[in-house]
Amino acid sequence: MITLEQFDEVDMRVGTITAVSLNKRARKPAYKVTVDLGELGSKTSSAQLTNYEPEEIIGKQVVCVCSFEPIRIGDVKSEIRILGSDTEDGCILLTSLGKVKDGSKIF
């Protein structure tokens, strides 16, 4: 278990997907995804979202964890983790019910 204080240290924000391309050098099929996080700027992630077509998720707002150390996955410097849930058909993205300002903090 983690404490409420530990949970509060995780920086989660809402951002809009602005670009999606294939991460050709990832070991598992993945996209390079660029997310506009408002005042934090645009950040990239290597995300296993290949059950979606790129044009299907561009413009979608997603929930991201922004407080991880960046890691390199294939050719991509993955700066954030885009949150989703694993299903038999692939990942289902966590999104907001309504439009919010990019970079809005999750609490």
MMTF fields as JSON, N, C-alpha, C and O atoms, coordinates in Angstrom:
{
  "mmtfVersion": "1.0.0",
  "mmtfProducer": "UNKNOWN",
  "numBonds": 427,
  "numAtoms": 428,
  "numGroups": 107,
  "numChains": 1,
  "numModels": 1,
  "chainsPerModel": [1],
  "groupsPerChain": [107],
  "chainIdList": ["A"],
  "bondAtomList": [4, 2, 8, 6, 12, 10, 16, 14, 20, 18, 24, 22, 28, 26, 32, 30, 36, 34, 40, 38, 44, 42, 48, 46, 52, 50, 56, 54, 60, 58, 64, 62, 68, 66, 72, 70, 76, 74, 80, 78, 84, 82, 88, 86, 92, 90, 96, 94, 100, 98, 104, 102, 108, 106, 112, 110, 116, 114, 120, 118, 124, 122, 128, 126, 132, 130, 136, 134, 140, 138, 144, 142, 148, 146, 152, 150, 156, 154, 160, 158, 164, 162, 168, 166, 172, 170, 176, 174, 180, 178, 184, 182, 188, 186, 192, 190, 196, 194, 200, 198, 204, 202, 208, 206, 212, 210, 216, 214, 220, 218, 224, 222, 228, 226, 232, 230, 236, 234, 240, 238, 244, 242, 248, 246, 252, 250, 256, 254, 260, 258, 264, 262, 268, 266, 272, 270, 276, 274, 280, 278, 284, 282, 288, 286, 292, 290, 296, 294, 300, 298, 304, 302, 308, 306, 312, 310, 316, 314, 320, 318, 324, 322, 328, 326, 332, 330, 336, 334, 340, 338, 344, 342, 348, 346, 352, 350, 356, 354, 360, 358, 364, 362, 368, 366, 372, 370, 376, 374, 380, 378, 384, 382, 388, 386, 392, 390, 396, 394, 400, 398, 404, 402, 408, 406, 412, 410, 416, 414, 420, 418, 424, 422],
  "bondOrderList": [1, 1, 1, 1, 1, 1, 1, 1, 1, 1, 1, 1, 1, 1, 1, 1, 1, 1, 1, 1, 1, 1, 1, 1, 1, 1, 1, 1, 1, 1, 1, 1, 1, 1, 1, 1, 1, 1, 1, 1, 1, 1, 1, 1, 1, 1, 1, 1, 1, 1, 1, 1, 1, 1, 1, 1, 1, 1, 1, 1, 1, 1, 1, 1, 1, 1, 1, 1, 1, 1, 1, 1, 1, 1, 1, 1, 1, 1, 1, 1, 1, 1, 1, 1, 1, 1, 1, 1, 1, 1, 1, 1, 1, 1, 1, 1, 1, 1, 1, 1, 1, 1, 1, 1, 1, 1],
  "groupList": [{"groupName": "MET", "atomNameList": ["N", "CA", "C", "O"], "elementList": ["N", "C", "C", "O"], "formalChargeList": [0, 0, 0, 0], "bondAtomList": [1, 0, 2, 1, 3, 2], "bondOrderList": [1, 1, 2], "singleLetterCode": "M", "chemCompType": "L-PEPTIDE LINKING"}, {"groupName": "ILE", "atomNameList": ["N", "CA", "C", "O"], "elementList": ["N", "C", "C", "O"], "formalChargeList": [0, 0, 0, 0], "bondAtomList": [1, 0, 2, 1, 3, 2], "bondOrderList": [1, 1, 2], "singleLetterCode": "I", "chemCompType": "L-PEPTIDE LINKING"}, {"groupName": "THR", "atomNameList": ["N", "CA", "C", "O"], "elementList": ["N", "C", "C", "O"], "formalChargeList": [0, 0, 0, 0], "bondAtomList": [1, 0, 2, 1, 3, 2], "bondOrderList": [1, 1, 2], "singleLetterCode": "T", "chemCompType": "L-PEPTIDE LINKING"}, {"groupName": "LEU", "atomNameList": ["N", "CA", "C", "O"], "elementList": ["N", "C", "C", "O"], "formalChargeList": [0, 0, 0, 0], "bondAtomList": [1, 0, 2, 1, 3, 2], "bondOrderList": [1, 1, 2], "singleLetterCode": "L", "chemCompType": "L-PEPTIDE LINKING"}, {"groupName": "GLU", "atomNameList": ["N", "CA", "C", "O"], "elementList": ["N", "C", "C", "O"], "formalChargeList": [0, 0, 0, 0], "bondAtomList": [1, 0, 2, 1, 3, 2], "bondOrderList": [1, 1, 2], "singleLetterCode": "E", "chemCompType": "L-PEPTIDE LINKING"}, {"groupName": "GLN", "atomNameList": ["N", "CA", "C", "O"], "elementList": ["N", "C", "C", "O"], "formalChargeList": [0, 0, 0, 0], "bondAtomList": [1, 0, 2, 1, 3, 2], "bondOrderList": [1, 1, 2], "singleLetterCode": "Q", "chemCompType": "L-PEPTIDE LINKING"}, {"groupName": "PHE", "atomNameList": ["N", "CA", "C", "O"], "elementList": ["N", "C", "C", "O"], "formalChargeList": [0, 0, 0, 0], "bondAtomList": [1, 0, 2, 1, 3, 2], "bondOrderList": [1, 1, 2], "singleLetterCode": "F", "chemCompType": "L-PEPTIDE LINKING"}, {"groupName": "ASP", "atomNameList": ["N", "CA", "C", "O"], "elementList": ["N", "C", "C", "O"], "formalChargeList": [0, 0, 0, 0], "bondAtomList": [1, 0, 2, 1, 3, 2], "bondOrderList": [1, 1, 2], "singleLetterCode": "D", "chemCompType": "L-PEPTIDE LINKING"}, {"groupName": "VAL", "atomNameList": ["N", "CA", "C", "O"], "elementList": ["N", "C", "C", "O"], "formalChargeList": [0, 0, 0, 0], "bondAtomList": [1, 0, 2, 1, 3, 2], "bondOrderList": [1, 1, 2], "singleLetterCode": "V", "chemCompType": "L-PEPTIDE LINKING"}, {"groupName": "ARG", "atomNameList": ["N", "CA", "C", "O"], "elementList": ["N", "C", "C", "O"], "formalChargeList": [0, 0, 0, 0], "bondAtomList": [1, 0, 2, 1, 3, 2], "bondOrderList": [1, 1, 2], "singleLetterCode": "R", "chemCompType": "L-PEPTIDE LINKING"}, {"groupName": "GLY", "atomNameList": ["N", "CA", "C", "O"], "elementList": ["N", "C", "C", "O"], "formalChargeList": [0, 0, 0, 0], "bondAtomList": [1, 0, 2, 1, 3, 2], "bondOrderList": [1, 1, 2], "singleLetterCode": "G", "chemCompType": "PEPTIDE LINKING"}, {"groupName": "ALA", "atomNameList": ["N", "CA", "C", "O"], "elementList": ["N", "C", "C", "O"], "formalChargeList": [0, 0, 0, 0], "bondAtomList": [1, 0, 2, 1, 3, 2], "bondOrderList": [1, 1, 2], "singleLetterCode": "A", "chemCompType": "L-PEPTIDE LINKING"}, {"groupName": "SER", "atomNameList": ["N", "CA", "C", "O"], "elementList": ["N", "C", "C", "O"], "formalChargeList": [0, 0, 0, 0], "bondAtomList": [1, 0, 2, 1, 3, 2], "bondOrderList": [1, 1, 2], "singleLetterCode": "S", "chemCompType": "L-PEPTIDE LINKING"}, {"groupName": "ASN", "atomNameList": ["N", "CA", "C", "O"], "elementList": ["N", "C", "C", "O"], "formalChargeList": [0, 0, 0, 0], "bondAtomList": [1, 0, 2, 1, 3, 2], "bondOrderList": [1, 1, 2], "singleLetterCode": "N", "chemCompType": "L-PEPTIDE LINKING"}, {"groupName": "LYS", "atomNameList": ["N", "CA", "C", "O"], "elementList": ["N", "C", "C", "O"], "formalChargeList": [0, 0, 0, 0], "bondAtomList": [1, 0, 2, 1, 3, 2], "bondOrderList": [1, 1, 2], "singleLetterCode": "K", "chemCompType": "L-PEPTIDE LINKING"}, {"groupName": "PRO", "atomNameList": ["N", "CA", "C", "O"], "elementList": ["N", "C", "C", "O"], "formalChargeList": [0, 0, 0, 0], "bondAtomList": [1, 0, 2, 1, 3, 2], "bondOrderList": [1, 1, 2], "singleLetterCode": "P", "chemCompType": "L-PEPTIDE LINKING"}, {"groupName": "TYR", "atomNameList": ["N", "CA", "C", "O"], "elementList": ["N", "C", "C", "O"], "formalChargeList": [0, 0, 0, 0], "bondAtomList": [1, 0, 2, 1, 3, 2], "bondOrderList": [1, 1, 2], "singleLetterCode": "Y", "chemCompType": "L-PEPTIDE LINKING"}, {"groupName": "CYS", "atomNameList": ["N", "CA", "C", "O"], "elementList": ["N", "C", "C", "O"], "formalChargeList": [0, 0, 0, 0], "bondAtomList": [1, 0, 2, 1, 3, 2], "bondOrderList": [1, 1, 2], "singleLetterCode": "C", "chemCompType": "L-PEPTIDE LINKING"}],
  "groupTypeList": [0, 1, 2, 3, 4, 5, 6, 7, 4, 8, 7, 0, 9, 8, 10, 2, 1, 2, 11, 8, 12, 3, 13, 14, 9, 11, 9, 14, 15, 11, 16, 14, 8, 2, 8, 7, 3, 10, 4, 3, 10, 12, 14, 2, 12, 12, 11, 5, 3, 2, 13, 16, 4, 15, 4, 4, 1, 1, 10, 14, 5, 8, 8, 17, 8, 17, 12, 6, 4, 15, 1, 9, 1, 10, 7, 8, 14, 12, 4, 1, 9, 1, 3, 10, 12, 7, 2, 4, 7, 10, 17, 1, 3, 3, 2, 12, 3, 10, 14, 8, 14, 7, 10, 12, 14, 1, 6],
  "groupIdList": [1, 2, 3, 4, 5, 6, 7, 8, 9, 10, 11, 12, 13, 14, 15, 16, 17, 18, 19, 20, 21, 22, 23, 24, 25, 26, 27, 28, 29, 30, 31, 32, 33, 34, 35, 36, 37, 38, 39, 40, 41, 42, 43, 44, 45, 46, 47, 48, 49, 50, 51, 52, 53, 54, 55, 56, 57, 58, 59, 60, 61, 62, 63, 64, 65, 66, 67, 68, 69, 70, 71, 72, 73, 74, 75, 76, 77, 78, 79, 80, 81, 82, 83, 84, 85, 86, 87, 88, 89, 90, 91, 92, 93, 94, 95, 96, 97, 98, 99, 100, 101, 102, 103, 104, 105, 106, 107],
  "secStructList": [7, 7, 7, 2, 2, 2, 2, 2, 6, 1, 7, 3, 3, 3, 3, 3, 3, 3, 3, 3, 3, 3, 7, 6, 6, 7, 1, 1, 7, 7, 3, 3, 3, 3, 3, 3, 7, 4, 4, 4, 7, 3, 3, 3, 3, 3, 3, 7, 7, 6, 6, 1, 7, 2, 2, 2, 2, 6, 6, 7, 3, 3, 3, 3, 3, 7, 7, 1, 7, 7, 3, 3, 3, 6, 6, 3, 3, 3, 7, 1, 3, 3, 7, 3, 3, 3, 3, 6, 6, 3, 3, 3, 3, 7, 7, 7, 1, 1, 7, 7, 7, 6, 6, 7, 5, 7, 7],
  "xCoordList": [0.829, 0.0, 0.872, 1.975, 0.371, 1.058, 0.213, -0.99, 0.878, 0.171, -0.436, -0.071, -1.354, -1.937, -0.851, -0.904, 0.128, 1.233, 2.041, 2.453, 2.275, 2.998, 2.193, 2.749, 0.893, 0.033, 0.073, 0.134, 0.038, 0.049, 1.345, 1.382, 2.408, 3.684, 3.677, 4.536, 2.732, 2.647, 1.98, 0.841, 2.693, 2.185, 1.415, 2.008, 0.083, -0.774, -1.494, -2.018, -1.512, -2.105, -2.892, -2.714, -3.769, -4.52, -3.828, -3.439, -3.676, -3.089, -3.754, -4.458, -3.522, -4.105, -3.051, -1.963, -3.388, -2.497, -2.461, -3.498, -1.247, -1.093, -0.433, -0.576, 0.29, 0.96, 1.163, 1.388, 1.076, 1.268, 2.013, 1.615, 3.093, 3.825, 4.348, 4.398, 4.735, 5.219, 6.589, 7.469, 6.776, 8.096, 8.719, 8.555, 9.427, 9.919, 10.916, 11.041, 11.628, 12.67, 12.248, 13.071, 10.998, 10.518, 10.438, 10.128, 10.716, 10.657, 9.239, 9.022, 8.269, 6.858, 6.223, 6.655, 5.208, 4.59, 4.142, 3.423, 4.582, 4.274, 4.299, 4.886, 3.652, 3.666, 4.519, 4.644, 5.099, 5.641, 4.471, 3.924, 4.088, 2.93, 3.41, 4.152, 2.983, 3.287, 2.023, 0.947, 2.166, 1.027, 1.299, 2.357, 0.33, 0.402, -0.075, -1.239, 0.838, 0.521, 0.481, 0.845, 0.042, -0.127, 1.169, 2.15, 1.183, 2.351, 3.592, 4.707, 3.426, 4.578, 5.182, 6.263, 4.492, 4.961, 4.521, 3.701, 5.072, 4.785, 5.778, 6.978, 5.264, 6.098, 5.819, 4.737, 6.81, 6.659, 6.591, 7.08, 5.96, 5.857, 5.879, 5.332, 6.511, 6.374, 5.256, 5.376, 4.172, 2.985, 2.475, 2.391, 2.138, 1.619, 0.119, -0.72, -0.18, -1.569, -1.924, -2.797, -1.254, -1.41, -2.756, -3.017, -3.613, -4.981, -5.806, -6.916, -5.256, -5.872, -5.166, -3.971, -5.891, -5.277, -4.82, -5.502, -3.675, -3.189, -4.236, -4.382, -4.955, -5.934, -7.117, -7.839, -7.298, -8.383, -8.112, -9.048, -6.819, -6.496, -5.914, -5.821, -5.527, -5.054, -6.218, -7.325, -5.948, -6.975, -7.671, -8.426, -7.43, -8.044, -7.274, -6.048, -8.016, -7.378, -7.177, -8.075, -5.982, -5.621, -5.017, -4.584, -4.995, -4.38, -2.955, -2.721, -2.006, -0.589, 0.073, -0.291, 1.05, 1.926, 3.155, 3.814, 3.454, 4.524, 5.752, 6.701, 5.768, 6.862, 7.837, 8.596, 7.824, 8.81, 10.093, 10.076, 11.207, 12.446, 12.268, 11.731, 12.7, 12.593, 13.41, 14.474, 12.893, 13.622, 13.588, 12.689, 14.56, 14.596, 13.983, 14.39, 12.986, 12.358, 12.474, 11.817, 13.315, 13.591, 14.208, 15.221, 13.603, 14.098, 13.465, 13.715, 12.654, 11.849, 12.335, 12.551, 12.504, 12.734, 11.347, 10.615, 10.993, 9.671, 9.691, 10.282, 9.026, 9.075, 7.878, 7.942, 6.803, 5.568, 5.006, 5.408, 4.086, 3.355, 1.901, 1.265, 1.369, -0.039, -0.807, -0.48, -1.831, -2.545, -3.678, -4.36, -3.856, -4.923, -5.141, -4.481, -6.067, -6.391, -6.23, -6.622, -5.66, -5.406, -6.677, -7.323, -7.023, -8.158, -7.703, -6.566, -8.573, -8.243, -7.94, -7.175, -8.541, -8.36, -7.24, -7.014, -6.536, -5.461, -5.755, -6.642, -5.014, -5.143, -6.331, -6.546, -7.088, -8.153, -7.655, -7.345, -7.577, -7.037, -7.931, -9.157, -7.304, -8.025, -8.2, -7.221, -9.432, -9.733, -10.631, -11.125, -10.835, -11.752, -13.136, -13.264, -14.171, -15.543, -15.831, -16.675, -15.132, -15.327, -13.99, -12.953, -14.014, -12.792, -12.273, -13.021, -10.983, -10.332, -9.09, -8.642, -8.548, -7.339, -6.165, -5.954, -5.403, -4.223, -3.27, -2.99, -2.786, -1.905, -2.638, -2.011, -3.98, -4.75, -4.29, -4.111, -4.1, -3.614, -4.753, -5.885, -4.435, -5.363, -5.145, -4.002, -6.207, -6.078, -7.131, -7.2],
  "yCoordList": [-1.184, 0.0, 1.245, 1.243, 2.305, 3.581, 4.541, 4.352, 5.562, 6.556, 7.614, 7.712, 8.397, 9.51, 10.501, 11.066, 10.712, 11.629, 11.11, 11.897, 9.797, 9.221, 9.372, 9.699, 9.136, 9.298, 10.742, 10.988, 11.696, 13.113, 13.536, 14.563, 12.746, 13.055, 12.687, 13.152, 11.865, 11.466, 12.612, 12.98, 13.167, 14.282, 13.733, 13.32, 13.735, 13.266, 14.463, 15.314, 14.518, 15.646, 15.163, 14.044, 16.049, 15.803, 16.55, 17.707, 15.89, 16.532, 16.028, 15.018, 16.742, 16.392, 15.767, 16.315, 14.617, 13.959, 14.799, 15.08, 15.199, 16.046, 15.339, 15.775, 14.251, 13.525, 12.072, 11.761, 11.191, 9.752, 9.181, 9.395, 8.456, 7.766, 6.453, 6.27, 5.544, 4.233, 4.352, 5.033, 3.699, 3.589, 2.32, 1.231, 2.474, 1.339, 0.461, -0.722, 1.014, 0.235, -0.318, -0.907, -0.145, -0.719, -2.235, -2.747, -2.963, -4.426, -4.935, -5.91, -4.28, -4.622, -3.505, -2.356, -3.814, -2.772, -1.574, -1.727, -0.379, 0.833, 2.045, 2.024, 3.091, 4.384, 5.373, 5.274, 6.327, 7.535, 8.509, 8.876, 8.928, 9.791, 11.11, 11.118, 12.225, 13.55, 14.094, 14.065, 14.594, 15.084, 16.531, 16.841, 17.413, 18.808, 18.884, 18.612, 19.258, 19.344, 20.798, 21.092, 21.691, 23.095, 23.719, 23.728, 24.25, 24.96, 24.075, 24.594, 22.758, 21.843, 21.623, 21.047, 22.075, 21.898, 20.566, 19.858, 20.237, 18.962, 17.918, 18.176, 16.739, 15.624, 14.41, 14.278, 13.518, 12.316, 11.072, 11.041, 10.055, 8.766, 7.668, 7.829, 6.554, 5.349, 4.551, 4.119, 4.357, 3.75, 2.604, 2.724, 1.495, 0.323, 0.505, -0.125, 1.385, 1.73, 1.328, 1.936, 0.31, -0.025, -0.659, -0.976, -0.851, -1.285, -0.098, -0.283, 1.12, 2.325, 2.694, 2.436, 3.294, 3.924, 5.312, 5.94, 5.81, 7.122, 8.238, 9.031, 8.302, 9.379, 9.27, 10.241, 8.097, 7.857, 8.511, 8.857, 8.68, 9.21, 10.623, 11.263, 11.119, 12.501, 13.421, 13.287, 14.356, 15.272, 14.808, 15.569, 13.567, 13.044, 13.55, 13.657, 13.857, 14.193, 12.917, 12.081, 12.778, 11.577, 11.962, 13.097, 11.001, 11.189, 10.645, 9.538, 11.443, 11.067, 11.231, 12.114, 10.372, 10.559, 11.292, 10.841, 12.436, 13.309, 13.331, 14.06, 12.555, 12.644, 11.473, 11.262, 10.712, 9.643, 10.188, 11.201, 9.511, 9.805, 9.373, 8.293, 10.182, 9.752, 8.483, 8.291, 7.618, 6.424, 6.337, 6.885, 5.655, 5.476, 4.137, 3.103, 4.159, 2.941, 2.997, 3.807, 2.129, 2.203, 3.545, 3.922, 4.274, 5.591, 6.74, 7.905, 6.433, 7.458, 7.717, 6.783, 8.999, 9.398, 9.507, 10.463, 8.527, 8.466, 9.273, 8.854, 10.453, 11.395, 11.268, 11.707, 10.679, 10.553, 9.155, 8.43, 8.783, 7.528, 7.876, 8.531, 7.44, 7.642, 6.498, 5.33, 6.829, 5.806, 5.173, 5.835, 3.889, 3.141, 1.843, 1.559, 1.068, -0.219, -1.305, -1.125, -2.417, -3.522, -4.359, -4.729, -4.648, -5.513, -6.567, -6.527, -7.497, -8.516, -7.884, -8.439, -6.722, -6.045, -5.021, -4.36, -4.869, -3.887, -2.872, -3.072, -1.792, -0.76, 0.161, 0.582, 0.463, 1.465, 2.68, 2.587, 3.818, 5.03, 5.604, 5.571, 6.133, 6.894, 8.306, 8.97, 8.759, 10.085, 10.83, 10.252, 12.116, 12.891, 12.88, 12.736, 13.033, 13.062, 14.347, 14.37, 15.406, 16.69, 17.314, 16.857, 18.362, 19.073, 19.875, 20.62, 19.716, 20.489, 21.155, 20.797, 22.105, 22.801, 21.822, 21.092, 21.806, 20.946, 21.301, 22.472, 20.279, 20.447, 20.441, 20.541, 20.322, 20.287, 19.122, 18.006, 19.39, 18.391, 17.455, 17.89, 16.187, 15.18, 15.096, 15.068, 15.056, 14.95, 14.01, 13.779],
  "zCoordList": [0.0, 0.0, 0.0, 0.547, -0.615, -0.544, 0.291, 0.474, 0.783, 1.576, 0.661, -0.511, 1.194, 0.443, 0.034, -1.058, 0.901, 0.59, -0.594, -1.447, -0.663, -1.8, -3.084, -4.133, -3.007, -4.177, -4.67, -5.875, -3.741, -4.109, -4.8, -5.477, -4.628, -5.29, -6.77, -7.52, -7.204, -8.612, -9.386, -9.099, -10.36, -11.149, -12.348, -13.344, -12.239, -13.335, -13.938, -13.219, -15.263, -15.97, -17.184, -17.665, -17.664, -18.892, -20.022, -19.863, -21.159, -22.333, -23.596, -23.584, -24.691, -25.984, -26.893, -27.07, -27.465, -28.422, -29.697, -30.297, -30.104, -31.285, -32.463, -33.605, -32.196, -33.286, -32.873, -31.703, -33.871, -33.645, -34.845, -35.99, -34.578, -35.646, -35.094, -33.877, -35.962, -35.551, -34.894, -35.419, -33.757, -33.136, -33.705, -33.155, -34.802, -35.591, -34.848, -35.162, -33.868, -33.202, -31.85, -31.15, -31.468, -30.202, -30.332, -31.407, -29.243, -29.278, -29.476, -30.197, -28.84, -29.012, -29.844, -29.746, -30.661, -31.487, -30.644, -29.657, -31.054, -30.291, -31.207, -32.29, -30.746, -31.423, -30.634, -29.413, -31.354, -30.742, -30.702, -31.742, -29.491, -29.303, -28.706, -27.724, -29.301, -28.768, -28.127, -28.724, -26.892, -26.116, -25.699, -25.15, -25.967, -25.534, -24.093, -23.798, -23.194, -21.775, -21.297, -20.158, -22.161, -21.787, -21.338, -22.081, -20.11, -19.591, -19.476, -19.419, -19.442, -19.398, -20.781, -20.899, -21.827, -23.198, -23.777, -23.191, -24.927, -25.576, -25.096, -25.011, -24.784, -24.31, -25.18, -25.752, -25.276, -26.09, -25.206, -24.077, -25.78, -25.106, -26.152, -27.243, -25.817, -26.615, -25.965, -24.818, -26.699, -26.106, -26.972, -28.194, -26.324, -27.029, -27.266, -26.622, -28.205, -28.526, -29.948, -30.568, -30.466, -31.882, -32.208, -33.369, -31.21, -31.507, -32.028, -32.528, -31.908, -32.471, -33.767, -33.918, -34.7, -35.863, -35.41, -34.601, -35.914, -35.467, -35.566, -34.636, -36.673, -36.861, -35.883, -35.659, -35.317, -34.367, -33.005, -32.285, -32.652, -31.325, -31.357, -30.31, -32.514, -32.592, -32.219, -32.742, -31.308, -30.82, -29.559, -28.953, -29.15, -27.917, -26.7, -26.724, -25.64, -24.378, -23.577, -23.478, -23.004, -22.258, -20.918, -20.719, -20.005, -18.693, -18.76, -19.246, -18.261, -18.321, -16.962, -16.186, -16.681, -15.534, -16.052, -16.988, -15.428, -15.924, -15.025, -15.314, -13.942, -12.971, -13.02, -12.075, -14.107, -14.272, -14.878, -15.576, -14.609, -15.318, -16.77, -17.014, -17.747, -19.152, -19.397, -18.808, -20.28, -20.697, -22.22, -22.858, -22.793, -24.241, -24.582, -24.053, -25.483, -25.989, -27.502, -28.155, -28.055, -29.491, -29.812, -29.224, -30.747, -31.151, -30.369, -30.679, -29.366, -28.706, -27.28, -26.507, -26.944, -25.557, -24.932, -25.189, -24.114, -23.514, -22.213, -21.218, -22.241, -21.12, -20.182, -19.034, -20.656, -19.887, -20.069, -20.979, -19.214, -19.356, -19.604, -18.778, -20.745, -21.057, -20.413, -20.624, -19.624, -18.86, -19.658, -20.44, -19.442, -20.083, -19.342, -18.342, -19.84, -19.239, -20.293, -21.446, -19.897, -20.814, -20.983, -20.003, -22.232, -22.534, -23.537, -24.007, -23.862, -24.87, -26.226, -27.014, -26.497, -27.783, -27.774, -28.787, -26.671, -26.563, -25.479, -24.649, -25.49, -24.47, -24.751, -25.887, -23.717, -23.797, -23.032, -21.844, -23.709, -23.105, -22.023, -22.13, -20.978, -19.957, -20.501, -20.841, -20.583, -21.115, -20.133, -19.164, -20.394, -19.553, -20.193, -21.409, -19.37, -19.876, -20.641, -21.538, -20.285, -20.943, -21.259, -20.78, -22.069, -22.457, -21.273, -20.64, -20.979, -19.93, -20.514, -21.603, -19.802, -20.233, -20.243, -19.275, -21.342, -21.399, -20.261, -20.008, -19.59, -18.452, -17.129, -16.075, -17.166, -15.917, -15.058, -15.547, -13.778, -12.833, -12.411, -12.198, -12.298, -11.784, -10.283, -9.826, -9.522, -8.062, -7.531, -6.323]
}
